[in-house]
Amino acid sequence: MTLAGELERAVRGGLFPGVVAVSSTADGRVEQAAAGNLTPTSVVGLGPLTEVFTATAAHALADVGAVDLDRPTERGFTLRQLLDHTSGLPATSSVAGRDDLRPAQKLQRVLDTPLVTSPGQVVRRSAVGLVVLGALLEDATGQGLDSLVADLVTAPLHLDGPVFGAPGDGLARALARPVGHDGLHGSAGQVHAVGRALLEGTLPGGPTPLLHPGGGTCLVVVAGAADPAVLEGFRAGLVRRSAAGAQPETGTESPA
């Protein structure tokens, strides 16, 4: 069955109301299809995929010496440990429920979050860590995270998105600003362009290619409601595959 047929079957089966998929292979073949209430140009919240763009900006800054990924911060963890979720920070923060605090106060509470384990000991996916990472990149450059992502990731690829918009999860909404783990909005094609560039190392000034030579398979799937007011209904993902097989997701917590 074709990609378009698979998507139509998924929508008819009630798996989700709309879906877009973009796939490319190492030999340059690109296939794109959409079904339901999404089109190839639909813009949706990208949720945790925001982290890919934050990480790419961090590596681009490291490549030009603007930041040192392996130099310990005042808190004892490194930027690299924030990137690979071994900083020792908790998964999230309780500030989202603090209506008595202004967004700036909530941000400071997040930045001051105590460690729950020593850096480098445990892999724990941490939204707090990505917020801290974004703030450290801003401090190092004097630019906002939205500007860094645009200048270092999307503009070099001649893309007009993804861009930061209304964030999806509770912590990002509470902070009311661009943060490292959530808040980007874009289309499947835009995410695919960045994913392909990361695989092949073709992002100008970007990090070392993830697969070399020849890339691999890059698949982007965005699914959910086309209505931008319905931010909880989407799912977005980027999958890379090589001869070694699919790359697994990192667990929520495991020994480093």
Secondary structure, DSSP 8 states (H G I E B T S, - for coil): --HHHHHHHHHHTTS-SEEEEEEE-TTS-EEEEEEET--TT--EE-GGGHHHHHHHHHHHHHHTTS--TTS--TTS--HHHHHTT-S---S--GGGG-TTS-HHHHHHHHHT---SS-TTSEEE--HHHHHHHHHHHHHHHSS-HHHHHIIIIIGGGT----EE-S--SHHHHHHTS--SSS-EEE-HHHHHHHHHHHHHT-STT----SS-SS--EEEEEEES-S-TT--SS-EEEEEEEETTEE-----SEEE-
